[in-house]
Amino acid sequence: MLNLLSDSFTREKGEGSAQQDLELGIRGSDEPGLEGFFEKVKEIEKLIDKLTQLLRNLQEENEESKVVTKASTMKEIKQRMEKDINEVMKIARLAKSKLEDLDKDNDANRQKPGCGPGSGVDRSRTATTVAVKRKLKERVSDFQTLREQIQLEYRQVVERRVFTVTGEQADEETIDRLIESGDSEQIFKNAIQEQGRGQVLGTIAEIQERHDAVKEIEKKIYELQQLFLDLSVMVEHQGEILNDIETQVHNAGEHLQSGTTALQKAKRLQKNSRKWTCIAIIILLIIVLVVLLSLKPWNWGKK
């Protein structure tokens, strides 16, 4: 597993521009087609912030559990972790429900005049929705990272406990069996006979509490992952649509710029053409005048 203290829950590198988009959008929330939209987005972001805090709590609780050797202390930590992970599931379901409502609102908004697919309003709503979905998707990934971390560290703790009690390094199969079942009494059978049941009972109880906590966390995070299984597909699909729209807008802008440049060039050419036409007429008039002056037709009758 990965390091729980890696601050994976603060992974916001790709969200700077998205956050700017949200801030820009909030300033224009009174525009037609955007009424109430950014308020709904803000509600979802608050739920994501709560998930971030709960993730931090679980990370800290997991770190705390790594040094625990008493069953009573491990049980107390397990109860806190179970409370936090249950809250995670509750908030995650609410966030998904609000996202689904946001998608429905976006679809309905496209039926309004001037708010259809490709319009400025629709691009703003789609970009913001995709950004908040990506943020939630990353948070769900952080919980998956936590799950993997807990699994790895649980294995390491069990290996240490077995070695401490038995004085021997357990093989992979034994550790796997203990992790799967949580039943350590059979594994510590010889130690119980040598040291007495009372000496080993505390370790057995602590391993059982730890096993129960890990299994509960694994189960809930797996449910969380399944809950948002379609989120990745939705984000990628909407991102592609948004990219297509932006590309079309960009191309239209380039075509418009090219047309404007061509018109300006034509106007310059037309202006230059008029200028040279005038010059040619003037030169022609001068030539005619010179010819007339040289021929002096007004004197022909006198001769």
C-alpha positions in Angstrom: 0.0 0.0 0.0 0.9 3.6 -0.3 1.9 5.9 2.5 -1.1 7.2 4.3 0.8 10.4 5.2 1.5 11.2 1.5 -1.3 13.8 1.6 -3.0 12.2 -1.4 -6.2 13.9 -0.3 -4.7 17.3 -1.2 -4.1 16.3 -4.8 -5.5 19.4 -6.5 -2.9 20.0 -9.2 -5.3 19.8 -12.1 -8.0 21.8 -10.3 -6.5 25.3 -10.5 -8.1 26.2 -13.8 -11.3 24.5 -12.8 -11.5 26.5 -9.6 -10.9 29.7 -11.6 -13.8 28.6 -13.8 -16.0 28.2 -10.8 -15.1 31.6 -9.4 -15.8 33.2 -12.8 -19.1 31.4 -12.9 -20.2 32.5 -9.5 -19.7 36.2 -10.5 -22.0 35.5 -13.5 -24.6 33.4 -11.6 -27.4 35.9 -12.3 -27.0 35.5 -16.1 -29.9 33.8 -17.9 -29.5 30.0 -17.9 -27.2 30.1 -14.8 -29.7 31.1 -12.1 -28.9 29.0 -9.0 -26.5 26.8 -10.9 -23.3 27.7 -9.0 -25.1 27.6 -5.6 -25.8 23.9 -6.3 -22.2 23.4 -7.3 -21.1 25.0 -4.1 -23.2 22.6 -2.1 -21.5 19.6 -3.8 -18.0 21.1 -3.2 -18.9 21.4 0.5 -19.7 17.7 0.6 -16.4 17.0 -1.1 -14.6 19.1 1.5 -16.3 16.9 4.2 -15.0 13.8 2.5 -11.5 15.3 2.5 -11.7 15.9 6.2 -13.0 12.3 6.9 -10.2 10.9 4.8 -7.8 12.8 6.9 -9.4 11.4 10.0 -9.1 7.9 8.8 -5.5 8.4 7.8 -4.7 9.7 11.3 -6.6 6.8 12.9 -4.7 4.3 10.8 -1.4 5.8 11.8 -2.5 5.7 15.5 -3.5 2.0 15.2 0.0 1.0 13.9 1.5 1.5 17.4 -1.4 0.0 19.4 -0.8 -3.3 21.2 -3.8 -3.4 23.5 -7.1 -4.8 22.4 -9.2 -2.2 24.2 -7.3 0.7 22.5 -7.6 -1.0 19.1 -11.3 -1.5 19.7 -11.8 2.2 20.4 -9.9 3.2 17.3 -11.9 0.7 15.3 -15.2 2.3 16.5 -14.0 5.7 15.4 -12.9 4.4 12.0 -16.2 2.7 11.5 -18.1 5.9 12.4 -16.0 7.9 10.0 -16.3 5.4 7.1 -20.1 5.2 7.6 -20.3 9.0 7.4 -18.2 8.8 4.2 -20.8 6.5 2.6 -23.6 8.8 3.7 -22.0 11.9 2.3 -20.8 10.2 -0.9 -24.4 9.0 -1.7 -25.7 12.5 -1.2 -23.0 14.0 -3.4 -23.8 11.5 -6.2 -27.5 12.3 -5.9 -26.8 16.0 -6.2 -24.5 15.5 -9.2 -27.2 13.5 -10.9 -29.7 16.3 -10.2 -27.1 18.8 -11.7 -26.9 16.7 -14.9 -30.7 16.7 -15.2 -30.8 20.5 -14.6 -28.2 20.9 -17.4 -30.2 18.8 -19.8 -33.4 20.9 -19.0 -31.5 24.1 -19.3 -30.4 23.3 -22.9 -34.1 23.6 -23.9 -34.1 27.3 -23.1 -33.6 29.8 -25.8 -29.9 30.7 -26.2 -28.8 27.9 -23.9 -28.6 25.0 -26.3 -25.7 22.7 -26.8 -22.5 24.7 -27.7 -23.8 28.0 -26.3 -21.7 30.0 -23.9 -24.1 29.2 -21.0 -24.0 25.4 -21.8 -20.2 25.4 -22.1 -19.9 27.1 -18.7 -22.3 24.7 -17.1 -20.7 21.6 -18.7 -17.1 22.7 -17.8 -18.1 23.4 -14.2 -19.9 20.1 -13.8 -17.0 18.2 -15.3 -14.6 19.9 -12.9 -16.6 19.1 -9.8 -17.0 15.5 -11.0 -13.3 15.2 -11.5 -12.7 16.5 -8.0 -15.1 13.9 -6.5 -13.5 11.2 -8.7 -10.0 12.0 -7.3 -11.4 12.0 -3.7 -12.8 8.5 -4.3 -9.4 7.4 -5.7 -7.8 8.7 -2.5 -10.0 6.4 -0.4 -9.0 3.5 -2.6 -5.4 4.4 -2.0 -6.2 4.4 1.8 -7.7 1.0 1.5 -4.6 -0.4 -0.2 -2.4 1.3 2.5 -4.4 -0.2 5.3 -4.2 -3.7 3.8 -0.4 -3.5 3.4 0.2 -2.1 6.9 -2.2 -4.6 8.5 -0.1 -7.4 7.0 3.1 -5.9 8.3 1.6 -5.5 11.8 0.4 -9.1 11.8 3.8 -10.3 10.8 5.4 -8.4 13.7 2.9 -9.7 16.2 3.4 -13.3 15.2 7.2 -12.9 15.4 6.9 -11.1 18.8 4.8 -13.9 20.3 6.4 -17.0 18.6 9.9 -15.8 18.0 9.6 -17.2 14.5 9.1 -15.6 11.1 5.7 -16.9 9.8 5.5 -18.1 6.2 3.3 -16.3 3.6 0.6 -18.9 3.8 0.2 -18.6 7.5 0.0 -14.8 7.4 -2.5 -15.0 4.6 -4.7 -17.4 6.6 -4.5 -15.2 9.7 -5.4 -12.0 7.7 -8.3 -13.8 6.0 -9.8 -15.3 9.1 -8.5 -13.2 12.0 -8.3 -16.5 14.0 -4.8 -16.3 15.6 -5.3 -18.8 18.4 -4.4 -21.8 16.3 -1.3 -20.1 15.0 -0.3 -19.2 18.6 -1.0 -22.7 19.9 2.6 -23.5 20.8 3.1 -20.1 22.3 0.0 -20.6 24.5 1.4 -23.9 25.7 4.8 -22.5 26.5 3.8 -19.0 27.9 0.3 -19.7 29.2 -3.0 -18.5 27.7 -3.1 -15.3 29.7 0.2 -14.1 28.3 -0.9 -14.5 24.7 -4.6 -13.7 25.0 -4.1 -9.9 24.8 -2.3 -10.2 21.5 -5.0 -12.5 20.1 -7.7 -10.1 21.0 -5.8 -7.1 19.6 -5.3 -9.0 16.3 -9.0 -9.8 16.1 -10.0 -6.2 16.7 -7.6 -5.1 14.1 -8.9 -7.7 11.6 -12.5 -6.6 12.1 -11.6 -2.9 11.6 -9.6 -3.7 8.4 -12.4 -5.8 7.0 -15.0 -3.2 7.7 -12.9 -0.5 6.0 -12.2 -2.7 3.0 -15.9 -3.4 2.6 -17.1 0.2 2.9 -14.4 1.6 0.5 -15.2 -1.2 -2.0 -18.9 -0.1 -1.8 -17.7 3.5 -2.3 -15.8 2.5 -5.3 -18.7 0.7 -6.8 -21.0 3.6 -6.0 -18.9 5.8 -8.3 -18.0 3.2 -10.9 -19.8 5.1 -13.6 -18.3 8.4 -12.5 -15.1 7.9 -14.5 -17.0 7.1 -17.7 -19.3 10.1 -17.2 -16.3 12.5 -16.6 -14.4 11.2 -19.7 -17.6 11.3 -21.9 -18.5 14.8 -20.9 -14.9 16.0 -21.1 -14.8 14.7 -24.7 -18.0 16.5 -25.6 -16.7 19.7 -24.0 -13.4 19.4 -25.9 -15.4 19.0 -29.2 -17.5 22.0 -28.5 -14.4 24.1 -27.5 -12.7 22.9 -30.7 -15.6 23.9 -32.8 -15.8 27.3 -31.1 -12.1 27.8 -31.6 -12.3 26.9 -35.3 -15.3 29.2 -35.8 -13.3 32.0 -34.2 -10.4 31.3 -36.5 -12.7 31.3 -39.5 -14.2 34.6 -38.4 -10.8 36.1 -37.9 -9.7 34.9 -41.4 -12.9 36.4 -42.9 -12.3 39.7 -41.1 -8.7 39.8 -42.4 -9.9 39.0 -45.9 -12.5 41.8 -45.8 -9.9 44.3 -44.5 -7.5 43.3 -47.3 -10.3 43.6 -49.9 -11.1 47.1 -48.6 -7.5 48.1 -48.8 -7.3 46.7 -52.3 -10.5 48.5 -53.3 -9.2 51.7 -51.8 -5.9 51.4 -53.6 -7.8 50.5 -56.8 -9.8 53.7 -56.6 -6.7 55.7 -55.9 -4.9 54.4 -59.0 -8.0 54.9 -61.1 -8.1 58.5 -60.1 -4.4 58.9 -60.8 -4.9 57.3 -64.3 -7.8 59.6 -65.1 -5.8 62.6 -64.0 -2.8 61.5 -66.1 -5.1 60.9 -69.1 -6.6 64.3 -68.7 -3.1 65.9 -68.6 -2.1 64.0 -71.7 -5.3 65.2 -73.5 -4.6 68.7 -72.4 -1.0 68.6 -73.6 -2.1 67.2 -77.0 -4.7 69.9 -77.3 -2.2 72.6 -76.4 0.3 71.3 -78.9 -2.1 71.0 -81.7 -3.9 74.4 -81.0 -7.1 73.4 -82.7 -8.6 76.8 -82.0 -6.1 78.3 -84.6 -7.1 75.9 -87.4 -9.9 78.1 -88.6 -7.7 81.2 -88.9 -5.4 79.5 -91.4 
